[in-house]
């Protein structure tokens, strides 16, 4: 405990950020690589239309993740600040309440999803051709959602105590198994898209067992006992308040997907939904190093803010912005150089691959500045500022993207949907920069 606290509060910033970000980045890249490989297997082993089915199911999976991230990130922020303030009991109580909340919420989500699966999928944009694929996949995914949710929430808790390697291996174990099982279930056992879903939930269960073993092995700094599982109104209120921005960001992305999918039905076709599904998964893969960086940043910023070391808070935010900008620029460059090859990798051919490559180039054109948005929202989460974090989480999707994507296609058709992405990135980055600069000045004045 003391060694980790000393590391968070005193170690050289570049070394510390690298140490905490690298395991998170590796784990998330491996996890995103699974999503890419899973989509490639489905596209080649089932059909490109099945990718469209996955695209419809994805925003519902994002809602499942939203609950897990809300609890995990809210708890991580509380734990980081509690450890910085040397309040160990509060950190343990936060973890226990998080376990209770994630169990209840994920169970309710699973029951609701299985009962209302058909209307949900139609609401999220499923066409007659895509509905069978979406339903076959999602009905299985719902069954394993509780294990996935627990692993996601617990990973944030483990990172908050400074043990990023365990969080990394949790993702690597599950993802590695998933990559092995996918071709067996899809190609060997001929289970189609349902086989991809079975591979996913089996792997999520193994991840759940791995992190559960660590938490109760005695190696974790967090010691959750029976009395920590008793609901604490103030603790839960703070967890949900701080985590609300992460929940808003994920659910806003889900709302966004409803609008995009239905707009693509109107101005495009099933093929357009398939193209969007490929682009979306590829962007998620490119953004994983960025999310890995901010996950390394979060415990550093939270701990040092709690310890009133504001210079270190400012230093880690600045370094994180530089790092994420470099990473995003590199990813965007790769996509701009090889767009057709990327589309063909997923089984698209001829004109469909060409159309997909044009859309990809437009959508990722402003990717280099996306790190500023993510670092900004994470900064406010880390210091316990729920409202500005919520505003930044909502700005890109709800304030900018939705109005643009509803208006622009009326004038220029399908390409209006693709152009909404870079325009929203520019506008939300301007908002983020303004709020972060103002908050930095405010916390600096408090220390004078």
C-alpha positions as a Markdown table, in Angstrom:
| # | Residue | x | y | z |
|---|---|---|---|---|
| 1 | Unk | 0.0 | 0.0 | 0.0 |
| 2 | Unk | 2.7 | 2.5 | 1.1 |
| 3 | Unk | 4.9 | 1.6 | -1.9 |
| 4 | Unk | 2.0 | 2.3 | -4.3 |
| 5 | Unk | 1.0 | 5.5 | -2.6 |
| 6 | Unk | 4.7 | 6.7 | -2.7 |
| 7 | Unk | 4.8 | 5.8 | -6.4 |
| 8 | Unk | 1.6 | 7.7 | -7.3 |
| 9 | Unk | 2.7 | 10.8 | -5.3 |
| 10 | Unk | 6.4 | 11.0 | -6.0 |
| 11 | Unk | 7.7 | 9.0 | -9.0 |
| 12 | Unk | 8.8 | 10.9 | -12.2 |
| 13 | Unk | 5.7 | 11.6 | -14.1 |
| 14 | Unk | 6.7 | 10.3 | -17.6 |
| 15 | Unk | 7.9 | 7.0 | -16.0 |
| 16 | Unk | 4.8 | 6.7 | -13.8 |
| 17 | Unk | 2.3 | 7.4 | -16.6 |
| 18 | Unk | 4.1 | 4.9 | -18.9 |
| 19 | Unk | 4.1 | 2.3 | -16.1 |
| 20 | Unk | 0.4 | 2.6 | -15.4 |
| 21 | Unk | -0.7 | 3.2 | -19.0 |
| 22 | Unk | 1.2 | 0.5 | -20.8 |
| 23 | Unk | -0.5 | -2.5 | -19.1 |
| 24 | Unk | -3.9 | -0.8 | -19.6 |
| 25 | Unk | -3.1 | -0.1 | -23.2 |
| 26 | Unk | -1.8 | -3.6 | -24.0 |
| 27 | Unk | -4.9 | -5.1 | -22.4 |
| 28 | Unk | -7.3 | -2.8 | -24.2 |
| 29 | Unk | -5.5 | -3.3 | -27.6 |
| 30 | Unk | -5.8 | -7.0 | -27.1 |
| 31 | Unk | -9.5 | -6.6 | -26.2 |
| 32 | Unk | -10.1 | -4.4 | -29.2 |
| 33 | Unk | -8.1 | -6.8 | -31.4 |
| 34 | Unk | -10.6 | -9.4 | -30.4 |
| 35 | Unk | -13.5 | -7.2 | -31.6 |
| 36 | Unk | -11.7 | -6.8 | -35.0 |
| 37 | Unk | -10.9 | -10.5 | -35.3 |
| 38 | Unk | -14.4 | -11.5 | -34.2 |
| 39 | Unk | -15.8 | -9.2 | -36.9 |
| 40 | Unk | -13.4 | -10.6 | -39.5 |
| 41 | Unk | -14.4 | -14.2 | -38.6 |
| 42 | Unk | -18.1 | -13.3 | -38.8 |
| 43 | Unk | -17.7 | -11.5 | -42.1 |
| 44 | Unk | -15.8 | -14.3 | -43.7 |
| 45 | Unk | -17.3 | -17.3 | -41.9 |
| 46 | Unk | -21.0 | -16.2 | -41.9 |
| 47 | Unk | -21.5 | -13.3 | -44.3 |
| 48 | Unk | -20.9 | -9.5 | -44.6 |
| 49 | Unk | -24.6 | -9.1 | -43.7 |
| 50 | Unk | -23.8 | -10.7 | -40.3 |
| 51 | Unk | -21.5 | -7.8 | -39.6 |
| 52 | Unk | -24.6 | -5.6 | -40.0 |
| 53 | Unk | -26.2 | -7.7 | -37.4 |
| 54 | Unk | -23.3 | -7.2 | -35.0 |
| 55 | Unk | -23.6 | -3.4 | -35.7 |
| 56 | Unk | -27.2 | -3.4 | -34.6 |
| 57 | Unk | -26.3 | -5.4 | -31.4 |
| 58 | Unk | -23.3 | -3.2 | -30.5 |
| 59 | Unk | -25.2 | -0.2 | -29.0 |
| 60 | Unk | -27.1 | -2.6 | -26.7 |
| 61 | Unk | -23.8 | -4.0 | -25.6 |
| 62 | Unk | -22.6 | -0.5 | -25.0 |
| 63 | Unk | -25.5 | 0.1 | -22.6 |
| 64 | Unk | -24.4 | -3.0 | -20.7 |
| 65 | Unk | -20.9 | -1.6 | -20.6 |
| 66 | Unk | -22.3 | 1.8 | -19.6 |
| 67 | Unk | -23.6 | 0.5 | -16.3 |
| 68 | Unk | -20.3 | -1.3 | -15.6 |
| 69 | Unk | -18.2 | 1.7 | -16.5 |
| 70 | Unk | -20.4 | 4.0 | -14.4 |
| 71 | Unk | -19.9 | 2.0 | -11.3 |
| 72 | Unk | -16.2 | 1.1 | -12.0 |
| 73 | Unk | -15.0 | 4.6 | -12.9 |
| 74 | Unk | -17.1 | 6.3 | -10.1 |
| 75 | Unk | -15.6 | 3.8 | -7.6 |
| 76 | Unk | -12.1 | 4.2 | -9.0 |
| 77 | Unk | -12.2 | 8.0 | -8.6 |
| 78 | Unk | -13.4 | 7.6 | -5.0 |
| 79 | Unk | -10.8 | 5.0 | -4.2 |
| 80 | Unk | -7.9 | 7.1 | -5.7 |
| 81 | Unk | -8.9 | 10.2 | -3.7 |
| 82 | Unk | -9.5 | 8.1 | -0.5 |
| 83 | Unk | -6.1 | 6.5 | -0.8 |
| 84 | Unk | -4.5 | 9.9 | -1.4 |
| 85 | Unk | -6.2 | 11.2 | 1.8 |
| 86 | Unk | -5.2 | 8.0 | 3.7 |
| 87 | Unk | -8.8 | 7.0 | 4.3 |
| 88 | Unk | -8.4 | 3.2 | 3.8 |
| 89 | Unk | -11.8 | 2.2 | 5.2 |
| 90 | Unk | -13.6 | 4.5 | 2.8 |
| 91 | Unk | -11.8 | 2.9 | -0.1 |
| 92 | Unk | -12.8 | -0.6 | 1.1 |
| 93 | Unk | -16.4 | 0.5 | 1.6 |
| 94 | Unk | -16.5 | 2.0 | -1.9 |
| 95 | Unk | -15.3 | -1.4 | -3.4 |
| 96 | Unk | -17.9 | -3.4 | -1.5 |
| 97 | Unk | -20.8 | -1.1 | -2.5 |
| 98 | Unk | -19.5 | -1.3 | -6.1 |
| 99 | Unk | -19.7 | -5.1 | -6.1 |
| 100 | Unk | -23.3 | -5.0 | -4.7 |
| 101 | Unk | -24.4 | -2.4 | -7.2 |
| 102 | Unk | -22.9 | -4.1 | -10.3 |
| 103 | Unk | -24.5 | -7.5 | -9.3 |
| 104 | Unk | -28.0 | -5.9 | -9.0 |
| 105 | Unk | -27.8 | -3.7 | -12.1 |
| 106 | Unk | -26.3 | -6.3 | -14.4 |
| 107 | Unk | -28.9 | -8.9 | -13.4 |
| 108 | Unk | -31.8 | -6.5 | -14.0 |
| 109 | Unk | -30.3 | -5.6 | -17.4 |
| 110 | Unk | -30.0 | -9.2 | -18.4 |
| 111 | Unk | -33.6 | -10.0 | -17.5 |
| 112 | Unk | -35.0 | -6.9 | -19.2 |
| 113 | Unk | -32.9 | -7.5 | -22.4 |
| 114 | Unk | -34.0 | -11.2 | -22.8 |
| 115 | Unk | -37.7 | -10.3 | -22.3 |
| 116 | Unk | -37.7 | -7.4 | -24.8 |
| 117 | Unk | -35.1 | -8.5 | -27.3 |
| 118 | Unk | -37.2 | -8.2 | -30.5 |
| 119 | Unk | -38.5 | -4.7 | -29.9 |
| 120 | Unk | -35.1 | -3.5 | -28.7 |
| 121 | Unk | -33.4 | -4.7 | -31.9 |
| 122 | Unk | -36.0 | -3.1 | -34.1 |
| 123 | Unk | -35.7 | 0.2 | -32.2 |
| 124 | Unk | -32.0 | 0.1 | -32.7 |
| 125 | Unk | -32.4 | -0.1 | -36.4 |
| 126 | Unk | -32.6 | -3.8 | -37.3 |
| 127 | Unk | -33.9 | -4.5 | -40.8 |
| 128 | Unk | -35.7 | -7.7 | -41.8 |
| 129 | Unk | -32.5 | -9.1 | -43.1 |
| 130 | Unk | -30.4 | -8.1 | -40.1 |
| 131 | Unk | -32.8 | -9.0 | -37.3 |
| 132 | Unk | -32.1 | -12.8 | -37.3 |
| 133 | Unk | -28.3 | -12.2 | -37.0 |
| 134 | Unk | -28.7 | -9.6 | -34.3 |
| 135 | Unk | -31.1 | -11.7 | -32.2 |
| 136 | Unk | -29.0 | -14.9 | -32.5 |
| 137 | Unk | -26.0 | -13.0 | -31.3 |
| 138 | Unk | -27.5 | -10.8 | -28.5 |
| 139 | Unk | -29.6 | -13.5 | -26.9 |
| 140 | Unk | -26.4 | -15.3 | -26.0 |
| 141 | Unk | -24.5 | -12.1 | -25.0 |
| 142 | Unk | -27.2 | -11.2 | -22.4 |
| 143 | Unk | -26.7 | -14.5 | -20.6 |
| 144 | Unk | -23.0 | -13.6 | -19.9 |
| 145 | Unk | -23.4 | -9.9 | -19.2 |
| 146 | Unk | -23.1 | -10.2 | -15.4 |
| 147 | Unk | -19.6 | -11.6 | -15.7 |
| 148 | Unk | -18.5 | -9.0 | -18.2 |
| 149 | Unk | -19.9 | -6.2 | -16.1 |
| 150 | Unk | -18.2 | -7.4 | -12.9 |
| 151 | Unk | -14.8 | -7.7 | -14.7 |
| 152 | Unk | -15.1 | -4.2 | -16.2 |
| 153 | Unk | -16.0 | -2.6 | -12.9 |
| 154 | Unk | -13.4 | -4.5 | -11.0 |
| 155 | Unk | -10.7 | -3.6 | -13.5 |
| 156 | Unk | -11.2 | 0.0 | -12.7 |
| 157 | Unk | -11.0 | -0.7 | -9.0 |
| 158 | Unk | -7.7 | -2.6 | -9.5 |
| 159 | Unk | -6.2 | 0.3 | -11.5 |
| 160 | Unk | -7.3 | 2.8 | -8.9 |
| 161 | Unk | -5.0 | 1.0 | -6.4 |
| 162 | Unk | -2.1 | 1.3 | -8.9 |
| 163 | Unk | -2.0 | -2.4 | -10.0 |
| 164 | Unk | -2.4 | -2.0 | -13.7 |
| 165 | Unk | -0.8 | -5.3 | -14.6 |
| 166 | Unk | -3.6 | -7.4 | -13.1 |
| 167 | Unk | -6.2 | -5.3 | -15.0 |
| 168 | Unk | -4.2 | -6.0 | -18.2 |
| 169 | Unk | -4.0 | -9.7 | -17.6 |
| 170 | Unk | -7.7 | -9.9 | -16.9 |
| 171 | Unk | -8.4 | -8.6 | -20.4 |
| 172 | Unk | -5.6 | -10.6 | -22.0 |
| 173 | Unk | -6.8 | -13.9 | -20.5 |
| 174 | Unk | -10.4 | -13.4 | -21.7 |
| 175 | Unk | -9.5 | -12.0 | -25.1 |
| 176 | Unk | -6.9 | -14.7 | -25.8 |
| 177 | Unk | -9.4 | -17.4 | -25.1 |
| 178 | Unk | -12.0 | -15.6 | -27.2 |
| 179 | Unk | -9.7 | -15.5 | -30.2 |
| 180 | Unk | -9.0 | -19.2 | -29.9 |
| 181 | Unk | -12.7 | -20.2 | -29.5 |
| 182 | Unk | -14.1 | -18.0 | -32.3 |
| 183 | Unk | -12.8 | -20.0 | -35.3 |
| 184 | Unk | -13.6 | -23.3 | -33.5 |
| 185 | Unk | -17.2 | -22.3 | -32.9 |
| 186 | Unk | -17.7 | -20.5 | -36.2 |
| 187 | Unk | -15.7 | -22.7 | -38.7 |
| 188 | Unk | -15.3 | -26.1 | -37.1 |
| 189 | Unk | -18.6 | -26.5 | -35.2 |
| 190 | Unk | -20.5 | -24.4 | -37.8 |
| 191 | Unk | -22.5 | -22.4 | -35.1 |
| 192 | Unk | -22.4 | -19.2 | -37.1 |
| 193 | Unk | -23.0 | -15.9 | -35.4 |
| 194 | Unk | -24.3 | -17.7 | -32.3 |
| 195 | Unk | -20.9 | -19.4 | -32.0 |
| 196 | Unk | -19.2 | -16.0 | -31.9 |
| 197 | Unk | -21.5 | -15.0 | -29.0 |
| 198 | Unk | -20.8 | -18.3 | -27.2 |
| 199 | Unk | -17.0 | -17.7 | -27.5 |
| 200 | Unk | -17.5 | -14.2 | -26.0 |
| 201 | Unk | -19.5 | -15.2 | -22.9 |
| 202 | Unk | -17.3 | -18.1 | -22.1 |
| 203 | Unk | -14.2 | -15.8 | -22.3 |
| 204 | Unk | -16.0 | -13.2 | -20.1 |
| 205 | Unk | -16.7 | -15.8 | -17.5 |
| 206 | Unk | -13.0 | -16.8 | -17.4 |
| 207 | Unk | -12.0 | -13.1 | -17.0 |
| 208 | Unk | -14.5 | -12.8 | -14.1 |
| 209 | Unk | -12.9 | -15.8 | -12.4 |
| 210 | Unk | -9.4 | -14.4 | -12.9 |
| 211 | Unk | -10.1 | -11.0 | -11.3 |
| 212 | Unk | -12.2 | -12.5 | -8.5 |
| 213 | Unk | -9.3 | -14.8 | -7.6 |
| 214 | Unk | -6.9 | -11.8 | -7.4 |
| 215 | Unk | -9.3 | -9.7 | -5.3 |
| 216 | Unk | -9.6 | -12.4 | -2.7 |
| 217 | Unk | -6.0 | -13.7 | -2.8 |
| 218 | Unk | -4.7 | -11.3 | -0.3 |
| 219 | Unk | -2.5 | -9.5 | -2.9 |
| 220 | Unk | -4.9 | -6.6 | -3.4 |
| 221 | Unk | -4.7 | -3.4 | -1.4 |
| 222 | Unk | -8.5 | -3.4 | -1.3 |
| 223 | Unk | -9.8 | -5.6 | 1.5 |
| 224 | Unk | -13.6 | -6.1 | 1.0 |
| 225 | Unk | -15.3 | -7.7 | 4.0 |
| 226 | Unk | -18.9 | -8.6 | 4.6 |
| 227 | Unk | -19.8 | -5.3 | 6.3 |
| 228 | Unk | -18.4 | -3.4 | 3.2 |
| 229 | Unk | -21.2 | -4.9 | 1.1 |
| 230 | Unk | -23.9 | -3.2 | 3.2 |
| 231 | Unk | -25.4 | -0.3 | 1.1 |
| 232 | Unk | -24.0 | 3.1 | 2.1 |
| 233 | Unk | -26.2 | 5.9 | 0.8 |
| 234 | Unk | -23.4 | 8.5 | 0.7 |
| 235 | Unk | -20.9 | 6.2 | -0.9 |
| 236 | Unk | -23.3 | 5.0 | -3.6 |
| 237 | Unk | -24.4 | 8.6 | -4.3 |
| 238 | Unk | -20.8 | 9.6 | -4.9 |
| 239 | Unk | -20.1 | 6.5 | -7.1 |
| 240 | Unk | -23.1 | 7.2 | -9.3 |
| 241 | Unk | -22.5 | 10.9 | -9.4 |
| 242 | Unk | -18.9 | 10.7 | -10.5 |
| 243 | Unk | -19.6 | 7.7 | -12.8 |
| 244 | Unk | -22.6 | 9.4 | -14.4 |
| 245 | Unk | -20.3 | 11.0 | -17.0 |
| 246 | Unk | -19.0 | 7.7 | -18.1 |
| 247 | Unk | -22.5 | 6.3 | -18.2 |
| 248 | Unk | -23.7 | 9.3 | -20.2 |
| 249 | Unk | -20.9 | 8.9 | -22.7 |
| 250 | Unk | -21.6 | 5.3 | -23.3 |
| 251 | Unk | -25.4 | 5.7 | -23.4 |
| 252 | Unk | -25.0 | 8.8 | -25.6 |
| 253 | Unk | -23.0 | 6.6 | -28.0 |
| 254 | Unk | -25.9 | 4.1 | -27.9 |
| 255 | Unk | -28.4 | 6.7 | -28.7 |
| 256 | Unk | -26.1 | 7.9 | -31.4 |
| 257 | Unk | -26.1 | 4.4 | -32.8 |
| 258 | Unk | -29.9 | 4.3 | -33.0 |
| 259 | Unk | -29.9 | 7.5 | -35.0 |
| 260 | Unk | -27.1 | 6.5 | -37.2 |
| 261 | Unk | -28.5 | 3.0 | -37.9 |
| 262 | Unk | -31.9 | 4.4 | -38.8 |
| 263 | Unk | -30.4 | 7.2 | -40.8 |
| 264 | Unk | -28.3 | 4.7 | -42.7 |
| 265 | Unk | -31.5 | 2.7 | -43.4 |
| 266 | Unk | -33.1 | 5.9 | -44.8 |
| 267 | Unk | -30.2 | 7.3 | -46.9 |
| 268 | Unk | -28.2 | 4.1 | -47.5 |
| 269 | Unk | -28.9 | 0.3 | -47.2 |
| 270 | Unk | -28.0 | -2.8 | -45.2 |
| 271 | Unk | -24.5 | -2.4 | -46.9 |
| 272 | Unk | -24.2 | 1.1 | -45.4 |
| 273 | Unk | -24.9 | -0.4 | -41.9 |
| 274 | Unk | -22.2 | -3.0 | -42.5 |
| 275 | Unk | -19.7 | -0.3 | -43.6 |
| 276 | Unk | -20.5 | 1.7 | -40.4 |
| 277 | Unk | -20.0 | -1.4 | -38.3 |
| 278 | Unk | -16.6 | -2.0 | -39.7 |
| 279 | Unk | -15.5 | 1.7 | -39.4 |
| 280 | Unk | -16.8 | 1.8 | -35.8 |
| 281 | Unk | -14.9 | -1.3 | -34.7 |
| 282 | Unk | -11.7 | 0.0 | -36.5 |
| 283 | Unk | -12.0 | 3.3 | -34.7 |
| 284 | Unk | -12.5 | 1.6 | -31.4 |
| 285 | Unk | -9.3 | -0.3 | -32.0 |
| 286 | Unk | -7.4 | 2.9 | -32.9 |
| 287 | Unk | -8.7 | 4.6 | -29.7 |
| 288 | Unk | -7.6 | 1.8 | -27.3 |
| 289 | Unk | -4.1 | 3.2 | -26.7 |
| 290 | Unk | -5.8 | 6.6 | -26.0 |
| 291 | Unk | -8.1 | 5.0 | -23.4 |
| 292 | Unk | -5.2 | 3.1 | -22.0 |
| 293 | Unk | -3.3 | 6.3 | -21.5 |
| 294 | Unk | -6.2 | 8.0 | -19.7 |
| 295 | Unk | -6.7 | 4.9 | -17.5 |
| 296 | Unk | -3.1 | 5.3 | -16.5 |
| 297 | Unk | -3.7 | 9.0 | -15.9 |
| 298 | Unk | -6.8 | 8.6 | -13.7 |
| 299 | Unk | -5.3 | 7.2 | -10.5 |
| 300 | Unk | -2.3 | 9.6 | -10.8 |
| 301 | Unk | -4.5 | 12.7 | -11.1 |
| 302 | Unk | -7.0 | 11.5 | -8.5 |
| 303 | Unk | -4.4 | 10.6 | -5.9 |
| 304 | Unk | -2.4 | 13.8 | -6.3 |
| 305 | Unk | -5.5 | 15.9 | -6.3 |
| 306 | Unk | -6.5 | 14.2 | -3.0 |
| 307 | Unk | -2.9 | 14.8 | -1.7 |
| 308 | Unk | -3.1 | 18.5 | -2.8 |
| 309 | Unk | -0.2 | 18.1 | -5.2 |
| 310 | Unk | -1.7 | 20.3 | -7.9 |
| 311 | Unk | 1.5 | 20.6 | -10.0 |
| 312 | Unk | 1.6 | 16.9 | -10.5 |
| 313 | Unk | -2.1 | 16.9 | -11.5 |
| 314 | Unk | -1.3 | 19.6 | -14.2 |
| 315 | Unk | 1.8 | 17.7 | -15.3 |
| 316 | Unk | 0.0 | 14.4 | -15.9 |
| 317 | Unk | -2.9 | 16.1 | -17.8 |
| 318 | Unk | -0.4 | 17.9 | -20.1 |
| 319 | Unk | 1.7 | 14.7 | -20.7 |
| 320 | Unk | -1.5 | 12.7 | -21.4 |
| 321 | Unk | -2.7 | 15.2 | -24.0 |
| 322 | Unk | 0.6 | 15.1 | -25.8 |
| 323 | Unk | 0.7 | 11.3 | -25.7 |
| 324 | Unk | -2.9 | 10.7 | -26.9 |
| 325 | Unk | -2.5 | 13.2 | -29.7 |
| 326 | Unk | 0.6 | 11.4 | -31.1 |
| 327 | Unk | -1.1 | 8.0 | -30.8 |
| 328 | Unk | -4.3 | 9.2 | -32.5 |
| 329 | Unk | -2.3 | 10.9 | -35.3 |
| 330 | Unk | -0.5 | 7.7 | -36.0 |
| 331 | Unk | -3.7 | 5.6 | -36.1 |
| 332 | Unk | -5.4 | 8.1 | -38.5 |
| 333 | Unk | -2.4 | 8.1 | -40.8 |
| 334 | Unk | -2.5 | 4.3 | -41.2 |
| 335 | Unk | -6.3 | 4.5 | -42.0 |
| 336 | Unk | -5.8 | 7.2 | -44.6 |
| 337 | Unk | -3.0 | 5.3 | -46.4 |
| 338 | Unk | -4.6 | 1.8 | -46.4 |
| 339 | Unk | -8.5 | 2.3 | -46.4 |
| 340 | Unk | -9.4 | -0.2 | -49.1 |
| 341 | Unk | -7.1 | -2.9 | -47.6 |
| 342 | Unk | -8.9 | -2.4 | -44.3 |
| 343 | Unk | -12.3 | -2.8 | -45.9 |
| 344 | Unk | -11.3 | -6.0 | -47.8 |
| 345 | Unk | -9.9 | -7.5 | -44.6 |
| 346 | Unk | -13.5 | -7.8 | -43.4 |
| 347 | Unk | -14.8 | -9.5 | -46.5 |
| 348 | Unk | -16.0 | -6.5 | -48.5 |
| 349 | Unk | -15.3 | -6.6 | -52.2 |
| 350 | Unk | -15.2 | -4.4 | -55.3 |
| 351 | Unk | -17.5 | -1.3 | -55.2 |
| 352 | Unk | -18.5 | -2.0 | -51.6 |
| 353 | Unk | -14.9 | -1.8 | -50.4 |
| 354 | Unk | -14.4 | 1.4 | -52.4 |
| 355 | Unk | -17.4 | 3.0 | -50.8 |
| 356 | Unk | -16.3 | 1.9 | -47.4 |
| 357 | Unk | -12.8 | 3.3 | -47.9 |
| 358 | Unk | -14.3 | 6.7 | -48.8 |
| 359 | Unk | -16.4 | 6.7 | -45.7 |
| 360 | Unk | -13.5 | 5.6 | -43.5 |
| 361 | Unk | -11.3 | 8.5 | -44.7 |
| 362 | Unk | -14.0 | 11.1 | -43.9 |
| 363 | Unk | -14.9 | 9.7 | -40.5 |
| 364 | Unk | -11.3 | 9.5 | -39.1 |
| 365 | Unk | -10.1 | 12.8 | -40.6 |
| 366 | Unk | -10.3 | 14.6 | -37.2 |
| 367 | Unk | -9.2 | 11.6 | -35.1 |
| 368 | Unk | -5.8 | 13.3 | -34.1 |
| 369 | Unk | -7.6 | 15.7 | -31.8 |
| 370 | Unk | -9.9 | 13.2 | -30.1 |
| 371 | Unk | -7.4 | 12.6 | -27.3 |
| 372 | Unk | -8.0 | 16.1 | -26.0 |
| 373 | Unk | -11.7 | 15.3 | -25.5 |
| 374 | Unk | -11.0 | 12.0 | -23.7 |
| 375 | Unk | -8.3 | 13.4 | -21.4 |
| 376 | Unk | -10.5 | 16.4 | -20.5 |
| 377 | Unk | -13.5 | 14.3 | -19.4 |
| 378 | Unk | -11.2 | 11.9 | -17.5 |
| 379 | Unk | -9.5 | 14.8 | -15.7 |
| 380 | Unk | -12.8 | 16.0 | -14.3 |
| 381 | Unk | -13.7 | 12.5 | -13.3 |
| 382 | Unk | -10.4 | 12.1 | -11.5 |
| 383 | Unk | -10.8 | 15.2 | -9.4 |
| 384 | Unk | -14.4 | 14.4 | -8.5 |
| 385 | Unk | -16.1 | 17.1 | -10.7 |
| 386 | Unk | -19.2 | 15.3 | -12.0 |
| 387 | Unk | -20.9 | 18.2 | -13.8 |
| 388 | Unk | -18.2 | 19.3 | -16.2 |
| 389 | Unk | -17.2 | 15.7 | -16.8 |
| 390 | Unk | -20.9 | 15.0 | -17.7 |
| 391 | Unk | -21.0 | 18.0 | -20.0 |
| 392 | Unk | -17.8 | 16.9 | -21.9 |
| 393 | Unk | -19.1 | 13.4 | -22.2 |
| 394 | Unk | -22.3 | 14.5 | -23.7 |
| 395 | Unk | -20.9 | 17.4 | -25.9 |
| 396 | Unk | -19.7 | 15.4 | -28.9 |
| 397 | Unk | -22.6 | 12.9 | -29.2 |
| 398 | Unk | -25.7 | 14.8 | -28.0 |
| 399 | Unk | -24.9 | 18.5 | -28.4 |
| 400 | Unk | -23.2 | 18.4 | -31.8 |
| 401 | Unk | -23.4 | 15.0 | -33.6 |
| 402 | Unk | -27.1 | 14.3 | -33.3 |
| 403 | Unk | -28.3 | 17.7 | -34.7 |
| 404 | Unk | -25.7 | 17.6 | -37.5 |
| 405 | Unk | -26.5 | 14.0 | -38.5 |
| 406 | Unk | -30.3 | 14.8 | -38.5 |
| 407 | Unk | -29.9 | 17.9 | -40.7 |
| 408 | Unk | -26.9 | 17.4 | -43.0 |
| 409 | Unk | -28.1 | 14.3 | -44.9 |
| 410 | Unk | -31.2 | 16.2 | -46.0 |
| 411 | Unk | -28.9 | 18.2 | -48.2 |
| 412 | Unk | -26.1 | 15.9 | -49.2 |
| 413 | Unk | -27.5 | 12.4 | -48.5 |
| 414 | Unk | -25.4 | 9.5 | -47.1 |
| 415 | Unk | -22.1 | 11.6 | -47.0 |
| 416 | Unk | -23.8 | 14.0 | -44.6 |
| 417 | Unk | -23.8 | 11.1 | -42.0 |
| 418 | Unk | -20.0 | 10.5 | -42.5 |
| 419 | Unk | -19.2 | 14.3 | -42.3 |
| 420 | Unk | -21.0 | 14.6 | -39.0 |
| 421 | Unk | -18.1 | 12.7 | -37.3 |
| 422 | Unk | -15.2 | 15.2 | -38.0 |
| 423 | Unk | -17.4 | 18.3 | -37.5 |
| 424 | Unk | -18.5 | 17.0 | -34.1 |
| 425 | Unk | -14.9 | 16.3 | -33.1 |
| 426 | Unk | -13.8 | 19.8 | -33.9 |
| 427 | Unk | -16.6 | 21.5 | -32.0 |
| 428 | Unk | -16.4 | 19.3 | -28.9 |
| 429 | Unk | -12.6 | 19.7 | -28.7 |
| 430 | Unk | -13.0 | 23.5 | -28.6 |
| 431 | Unk | -15.5 | 23.1 | -25.6 |
| 432 | Unk | -13.1 | 20.6 | -23.8 |
| 433 | Unk | -10.1 | 22.9 | -24.2 |
| 434 | Unk | -12.0 | 25.9 | -22.7 |
| 435 | Unk | -13.3 | 24.0 | -19.7 |
| 436 | Unk | -10.0 | 22.3 | -18.8 |
| 437 | Unk | -8.1 | 25.6 | -19.0 |
| 438 | Unk | -10.6 | 27.3 | -16.7 |
| 439 | Unk | -10.5 | 24.5 | -14.2 |
| 440 | Unk | -6.7 | 24.4 | -14.2 |
| 441 | Unk | -6.6 | 28.1 | -13.3 |
| 442 | Unk | -9.2 | 27.6 | -10.5 |
| 443 | Unk | -7.3 | 24.7 | -8.8 |
| 444 | Unk | -4.0 | 26.6 | -9.1 |
| 445 | Unk | -5.5 | 29.6 | -7.2 |
| 446 | Unk | -6.7 | 27.3 | -4.4 |
| 447 | Unk | -3.1 | 26.3 | -3.7 |
| 448 | Unk | -1.7 | 29.9 | -3.5 |
